[in-house]
Amino acid sequence: MSKIEHAVRDIHFITASASRDQWVNLIHPLVKFALTAGYILAVVSFPKYDLAGLAGMAVYPAAVFILADLSFLDAVRRIYPIFLFPCLLGICNPFFDKNTILIFGMTVSAGILSMMTLIIKGVFTVLASYLLIATTPIDKLCYALRMLHIPKEMVTQIMLTYRYLTVLLEEGNSMIQAYALRAPKQKGIHVKAWGSLAGQLLLRSVDRAEAVYESMLLRGYNGAYLYLKEKIAFRRWDVVYGLFWAGVILLFRKYPVVLIAGNLAGGMLG
Amino acid sequence: MHMADALVSPAAAGTMYVCSAAAAAYSIRKVRLDTDAKKVPVMGVMGAFVFAAQMINFTIPGTGSSGHLCGGMLLSALLGPYAGFLAMIGVLFIQCLLFADGGLLALGCNVWNMAFYGCFIGSLLIWKPMMKHGISKAKIITASVAGCVLTLQLGAFSVVLETLASGITQLPFAAFLAAMQPIHLAIGLVEGLITAAVLVFVYEARPELLFCSSGTEKKEGRFSFGKTLFILAAATALTGGALSLVASSYPDGLEWSIEKLTGSTEMEAKGDIYQAADQIQKAVSLMPNYALKGSDAAWGTAVSGIVGCVLVVAVCIGACYLLKFFRKKHSYE
């Protein structure tokens, strides 16, 4: 399967996941957006040697994966290539950070600790973004962005880019397939066809943009785009969900819950 | 060149968000002044085009590898710097959510590193002045390559500064810069050539689509191929030379300040967290000096950390399944 086909399949999968009737999907988009942003901020703000505190932050993605009925392995398969750069940077740490640090009463290389923290931060932040988009349809997300007073030009633009993404990806894929069939045993696009192939796709896109604009005009477009037919009201559940997770994230950020729980369990066993 | 959330600190991300938001606010004002309602849908579709075009592998002759198109430079050459910048923000936003390229927190950094330099520097400082007196193929090639090389060099330099200012990596400034700049010089050259090929095709087929075009020019410009090559070589040498000078003359000062900065924050953060942890453990723990029989206290604490992790995850998973069970039961009723 080609890179473009993979991308189209991923987009369809995420769109289908987001439009399910799961109750996490039905939570107000602004609540989910604010929680995701807050969670990422909390994860990133952990000091680089605080591995134990950071480990506790796994609760949010772990719980949302279960509540939203999403496959964790599927998510990892989709996003693993992006861990490369943080991992590469992290791997350098043990070579340059020769300090040692006392953790759990043991002497550990500070470089290895900061490398692990960096990689875990990467995993958690990416999973949080994935959970947001896999449980929130783009029109609802755009609605949340408008509620945050992001200018309508910006939001309409995001919405239309998302809508036309699969259309243009499929068109690009057909062109590449047609090219590949006429150029057997050739990898990629030959230098002679660089301009004409992508240029053709561009001209088709421009024509499509004109057609889109005309059809939008016919449907009464005057610069304002209607993201959703009706307003999404805040329900009691949305408030409870938002407050609950905000509390949990704050708690895990402020206190080493994992160590406290371990000590408690140890005390009971002992 | 997409920066992940894990690579930035909240302070660095916040600063870059403010810078990018200022550029976006200015662009929106400019697009609104344009009073061309058509531009927003066109921006959306062109954003999707950049997505699709960036997935095409262009084979680099003589090597086994492939290159991709430079989105910022291409969009600003078609839509102008302001609309191009907004379209690029849309592309970067969707990329970070759908393909995990970049992140929500690092979006401000990525917009600055890729969209701002590509659209504002590439378009306003290179494309616009060059095309002021008419467009030609040679000018398009020169502007595209020079624009891509310059914007990628600036972008890579910003990535280095933002990562180091965030205190994420222990890599020394000079070593990080030496790893980032040359590779982006090569990428910039290839991206520039691909972008030039596409823009030359557009110029031949529909010249009116290009930014700064009057739509009537079809005559060849005053640039010869030799001159073009000379300018490209000079631009490349200048950029490479200038950046290597920066790399060799500044490392000590920057390294010193970054080390100083991260060193001090480490100490404070370490002290606070562990002090707080100690206090809570003393207050809450049933057996504060718990240790496994026959092992030293260090191992005991390590085990309690692991047990704690397992316990928290078990409680969390159990609670979620219970909640799901009751919700299901409730919905059947």
HADDOCK unambig.tbl for C-alpha pairs under 7 A between the chains (distance, minus, plus):
assign (segid A and resid 3 and name CA) (segid B and resid 55 and name CA) 6.93 0.50 0.50
assign (segid A and resid 4 and name CA) (segid B and resid 55 and name CA) 6.35 0.50 0.50
assign (segid A and resid 41 and name CA) (segid B and resid 10 and name CA) 6.45 0.50 0.50
assign (segid A and resid 44 and name CA) (segid B and resid 6 and name CA) 6.06 0.50 0.50
assign (segid A and resid 44 and name CA) (segid B and resid 9 and name CA) 6.20 0.50 0.50
assign (segid A and resid 44 and name CA) (segid B and resid 10 and name CA) 6.77 0.50 0.50
assign (segid A and resid 45 and name CA) (segid B and resid 9 and name CA) 6.43 0.50 0.50
assign (segid A and resid 45 and name CA) (segid B and resid 10 and name CA) 6.27 0.50 0.50
assign (segid A and resid 47 and name CA) (segid B and resid 266 and name CA) 7.00 0.50 0.50
assign (segid A and resid 47 and name CA) (segid B and resid 269 and name CA) 6.18 0.50 0.50
assign (segid A and resid 56 and name CA) (segid B and resid 309 and name CA) 6.92 0.50 0.50
assign (segid A and resid 59 and name CA) (segid B and resid 313 and name CA) 6.59 0.50 0.50
assign (segid A and resid 59 and name CA) (segid B and resid 316 and name CA) 6.59 0.50 0.50
assign (segid A and resid 63 and name CA) (segid B and resid 316 and name CA) 6.53 0.50 0.50
assign (segid A and resid 63 and name CA) (segid B and resid 317 and name CA) 6.39 0.50 0.50
assign (segid A and resid 63 and name CA) (segid B and resid 320 and name CA) 6.27 0.50 0.50
assign (segid A and resid 66 and name CA) (segid B and resid 320 and name CA) 6.71 0.50 0.50
assign (segid A and resid 67 and name CA) (segid B and resid 320 and name CA) 6.26 0.50 0.50
assign (segid A and resid 67 and name CA) (segid B and resid 324 and name CA) 6.86 0.50 0.50
assign (segid A and resid 79 and name CA) (segid B and resid 100 and name CA) 6.35 0.50 0.50
assign (segid A and resid 82 and name CA) (segid B and resid 100 and name CA) 6.90 0.50 0.50
assign (segid A and resid 82 and name CA) (segid B and resid 101 and name CA) 6.62 0.50 0.50
assign (segid A and resid 86 and name CA) (segid B and resid 7 and name CA) 6.74 0.50 0.50
assign (segid A and resid 89 and name CA) (segid B and resid 169 and name CA) 6.21 0.50 0.50
assign (segid A and resid 90 and name CA) (segid B and resid 169 and name CA) 6.65 0.50 0.50
assign (segid A and resid 92 and name CA) (segid B and resid 171 and name CA) 6.45 0.50 0.50
assign (segid A and resid 93 and name CA) (segid B and resid 169 and name CA) 6.20 0.50 0.50
assign (segid A and resid 93 and name CA) (segid B and resid 170 and name CA) 5.17 0.50 0.50
assign (segid A and resid 93 and name CA) (segid B and resid 171 and name CA) 6.79 0.50 0.50
assign (segid A and resid 96 and name CA) (segid B and resid 170 and name CA) 5.57 0.50 0.50
assign (segid A and resid 96 and name CA) (segid B and resid 171 and name CA) 6.34 0.50 0.50
assign (segid A and resid 97 and name CA) (segid B and resid 170 and name CA) 6.13 0.50 0.50
assign (segid A and resid 104 and name CA) (segid B and resid 298 and name CA) 5.60 0.50 0.50
assign (segid A and resid 104 and name CA) (segid B and resid 301 and name CA) 5.47 0.50 0.50
assign (segid A and resid 104 and name CA) (segid B and resid 302 and name CA) 5.15 0.50 0.50
assign (segid A and resid 105 and name CA) (segid B and resid 298 and name CA) 4.34 0.50 0.50
assign (segid A and resid 106 and name CA) (segid B and resid 298 and name CA) 5.95 0.50 0.50
assign (segid A and resid 118 and name CA) (segid B and resid 6 and name CA) 6.23 0.50 0.50
assign (segid A and resid 121 and name CA) (segid B and resid 6 and name CA) 5.27 0.50 0.50
assign (segid A and resid 122 and name CA) (segid B and resid 4 and name CA) 6.96 0.50 0.50
assign (segid A and resid 122 and name CA) (segid B and resid 5 and name CA) 6.61 0.50 0.50
assign (segid A and resid 122 and name CA) (segid B and resid 6 and name CA) 4.70 0.50 0.50
assign (segid A and resid 125 and name CA) (segid B and resid 5 and name CA) 6.36 0.50 0.50
assign (segid A and resid 125 and name CA) (segid B and resid 6 and name CA) 7.00 0.50 0.50
assign (segid A and resid 126 and name CA) (segid B and resid 100 and name CA) 6.24 0.50 0.50
assign (segid A and resid 126 and name CA) (segid B and resid 103 and name CA) 6.97 0.50 0.50
assign (segid A and resid 129 and name CA) (segid B and resid 97 and name CA) 5.92 0.50 0.50
assign (segid A and resid 130 and name CA) (segid B and resid 97 and name CA) 6.42 0.50 0.50
assign (segid A and resid 133 and name CA) (segid B and resid 97 and name CA) 6.23 0.50 0.50
assign (segid A and resid 153 and name CA) (segid B and resid 40 and name CA) 6.33 0.50 0.50
assign (segid A and resid 154 and name CA) (segid B and resid 86 and name CA) 6.59 0.50 0.50
assign (segid A and resid 157 and name CA) (segid B and resid 40 and name CA) 6.06 0.50 0.50
assign (segid A and resid 157 and name CA) (segid B and resid 41 and name CA) 6.64 0.50 0.50
assign (segid A and resid 157 and name CA) (segid B and resid 43 and name CA) 6.32 0.50 0.50
assign (segid A and resid 157 and name CA) (segid B and resid 44 and name CA) 4.53 0.50 0.50
assign (segid A and resid 157 and name CA) (segid B and resid 87 and name CA) 6.79 0.50 0.50
assign (segid A and resid 157 and name CA) (segid B and resid 90 and name CA) 6.43 0.50 0.50
assign (segid A and resid 158 and name CA) (segid B and resid 44 and name CA) 6.56 0.50 0.50
assign (segid A and resid 158 and name CA) (segid B and resid 90 and name CA) 4.73 0.50 0.50
assign (segid A and resid 160 and name CA) (segid B and resid 41 and name CA) 6.80 0.50 0.50
assign (segid A and resid 160 and name CA) (segid B and resid 44 and name CA) 4.79 0.50 0.50
assign (segid A and resid 160 and name CA) (segid B and resid 45 and name CA) 6.46 0.50 0.50
assign (segid A and resid 161 and name CA) (segid B and resid 44 and name CA) 4.41 0.50 0.50
assign (segid A and resid 161 and name CA) (segid B and resid 45 and name CA) 5.58 0.50 0.50
assign (segid A and resid 161 and name CA) (segid B and resid 47 and name CA) 5.52 0.50 0.50
assign (segid A and resid 161 and name CA) (segid B and resid 48 and name CA) 4.79 0.50 0.50
assign (segid A and resid 164 and name CA) (segid B and resid 45 and name CA) 6.14 0.50 0.50
assign (segid A and resid 164 and name CA) (segid B and resid 48 and name CA) 5.83 0.50 0.50
assign (segid A and resid 165 and name CA) (segid B and resid 48 and name CA) 4.78 0.50 0.50
assign (segid A and resid 168 and name CA) (segid B and resid 48 and name CA) 6.59 0.50 0.50
assign (segid A and resid 168 and name CA) (segid B and resid 49 and name CA) 6.19 0.50 0.50
assign (segid A and resid 168 and name CA) (segid B and resid 52 and name CA) 6.14 0.50 0.50
assign (segid A and resid 169 and name CA) (segid B and resid 52 and name CA) 4.90 0.50 0.50
assign (segid A and resid 172 and name CA) (segid B and resid 52 and name CA) 6.34 0.50 0.50
assign (segid A and resid 187 and name CA) (segid B and resid 59 and name CA) 6.96 0.50 0.50
assign (segid A and resid 188 and name CA) (segid B and resid 57 and name CA) 5.06 0.50 0.50
assign (segid A and resid 188 and name CA) (segid B and resid 58 and name CA) 5.34 0.50 0.50
assign (segid A and resid 188 and name CA) (segid B and resid 59 and name CA) 5.13 0.50 0.50
assign (segid A and resid 189 and name CA) (segid B and resid 57 and name CA) 6.30 0.50 0.50
assign (segid A and resid 189 and name CA) (segid B and resid 58 and name CA) 4.66 0.50 0.50
assign (segid A and resid 189 and name CA) (segid B and resid 59 and name CA) 5.39 0.50 0.50
assign (segid A and resid 190 and name CA) (segid B and resid 58 and name CA) 6.61 0.50 0.50
assign (segid A and resid 190 and name CA) (segid B and resid 59 and name CA) 5.63 0.50 0.50
assign (segid A and resid 191 and name CA) (segid B and resid 59 and name CA) 6.58 0.50 0.50
assign (segid A and resid 191 and name CA) (segid B and resid 60 and name CA) 6.95 0.50 0.50
assign (segid A and resid 191 and name CA) (segid B and resid 61 and name CA) 6.82 0.50 0.50
assign (segid A and resid 194 and name CA) (segid B and resid 58 and name CA) 6.64 0.50 0.50
assign (segid A and resid 194 and name CA) (segid B and resid 194 and name CA) 6.37 0.50 0.50
assign (segid A and resid 194 and name CA) (segid B and resid 197 and name CA) 6.09 0.50 0.50
assign (segid A and resid 194 and name CA) (segid B and resid 198 and name CA) 6.84 0.50 0.50
assign (segid A and resid 195 and name CA) (segid B and resid 197 and name CA) 4.19 0.50 0.50
assign (segid A and resid 195 and name CA) (segid B and resid 198 and name CA) 4.00 0.50 0.50
assign (segid A and resid 195 and name CA) (segid B and resid 201 and name CA) 5.49 0.50 0.50
assign (segid A and resid 196 and name CA) (segid B and resid 198 and name CA) 6.75 0.50 0.50
assign (segid A and resid 196 and name CA) (segid B and resid 201 and name CA) 6.04 0.50 0.50
assign (segid A and resid 198 and name CA) (segid B and resid 53 and name CA) 6.41 0.50 0.50
assign (segid A and resid 198 and name CA) (segid B and resid 198 and name CA) 6.16 0.50 0.50
assign (segid A and resid 199 and name CA) (segid B and resid 198 and name CA) 4.97 0.50 0.50
assign (segid A and resid 199 and name CA) (segid B and resid 201 and name CA) 5.85 0.50 0.50
assign (segid A and resid 199 and name CA) (segid B and resid 202 and name CA) 6.14 0.50 0.50
assign (segid A and resid 202 and name CA) (segid B and resid 49 and name CA) 6.67 0.50 0.50
assign (segid A and resid 205 and name CA) (segid B and resid 45 and name CA) 6.68 0.50 0.50
assign (segid A and resid 205 and name CA) (segid B and resid 46 and name CA) 6.78 0.50 0.50
assign (segid A and resid 205 and name CA) (segid B and resid 49 and name CA) 6.50 0.50 0.50
assign (segid A and resid 209 and name CA) (segid B and resid 41 and name CA) 6.52 0.50 0.50
assign (segid A and resid 209 and name CA) (segid B and resid 42 and name CA) 5.04 0.50 0.50
assign (segid A and resid 209 and name CA) (segid B and resid 45 and name CA) 5.66 0.50 0.50
assign (segid A and resid 213 and name CA) (segid B and resid 38 and name CA) 6.34 0.50 0.50
assign (segid A and resid 213 and name CA) (segid B and resid 41 and name CA) 5.98 0.50 0.50
assign (segid A and resid 223 and name CA) (segid B and resid 37 and name CA) 5.82 0.50 0.50
assign (segid A and resid 255 and name CA) (segid B and resid 277 and name CA) 6.54 0.50 0.50
assign (segid A and resid 256 and name CA) (segid B and resid 277 and name CA) 6.02 0.50 0.50
assign (segid A and resid 258 and name CA) (segid B and resid 305 and name CA) 6.35 0.50 0.50
assign (segid A and resid 258 and name CA) (segid B and resid 308 and name CA) 4.67 0.50 0.50
assign (segid A and resid 258 and name CA) (segid B and resid 309 and name CA) 5.23 0.50 0.50
assign (segid A and resid 258 and name CA) (segid B and resid 312 and name CA) 6.53 0.50 0.50
assign (segid A and resid 259 and name CA) (segid B and resid 304 and name CA) 6.58 0.50 0.50
assign (segid A and resid 259 and name CA) (segid B and resid 305 and name CA) 4.89 0.50 0.50
assign (segid A and resid 259 and name CA) (segid B and resid 308 and name CA) 5.58 0.50 0.50
assign (segid A and resid 260 and name CA) (segid B and resid 281 and name CA) 5.86 0.50 0.50
assign (segid A and resid 260 and name CA) (segid B and resid 285 and name CA) 6.88 0.50 0.50
assign (segid A and resid 260 and name CA) (segid B and resid 308 and name CA) 6.96 0.50 0.50
assign (segid A and resid 261 and name CA) (segid B and resid 308 and name CA) 4.62 0.50 0.50
assign (segid A and resid 261 and name CA) (segid B and resid 311 and name CA) 6.87 0.50 0.50
assign (segid A and resid 261 and name CA) (segid B and resid 312 and name CA) 6.98 0.50 0.50
assign (segid A and resid 262 and name CA) (segid B and resid 304 and name CA) 4.26 0.50 0.50
assign (segid A and resid 262 and name CA) (segid B and resid 305 and name CA) 5.31 0.50 0.50
assign (segid A and resid 262 and name CA) (segid B and resid 306 and name CA) 6.93 0.50 0.50
assign (segid A and resid 262 and name CA) (segid B and resid 307 and name CA) 4.97 0.50 0.50
assign (segid A and resid 262 and name CA) (segid B and resid 308 and name CA) 3.32 0.50 0.50
assign (segid A and resid 263 and name CA) (segid B and resid 285 and name CA) 5.76 0.50 0.50
assign (segid A and resid 263 and name CA) (segid B and resid 304 and name CA) 5.47 0.50 0.50
assign (segid A and resid 264 and name CA) (segid B and resid 285 and name CA) 5.27 0.50 0.50
assign (segid A and resid 264 and name CA) (segid B and resid 286 and name CA) 5.92 0.50 0.50
assign (segid A and resid 266 and name CA) (segid B and resid 290 and name CA) 6.62 0.50 0.50
assign (segid A and resid 266 and name CA) (segid B and resid 304 and name CA) 6.23 0.50 0.50
assign (segid A and resid 267 and name CA) (segid B and resid 285 and name CA) 6.82 0.50 0.50
assign (segid A and resid 267 and name CA) (segid B and resid 286 and name CA) 4.93 0.50 0.50
assign (segid A and resid 267 and name CA) (segid B and resid 287 and name CA) 4.65 0.50 0.50
assign (segid A and resid 267 and name CA) (segid B and resid 290 and name CA) 6.52 0.50 0.50
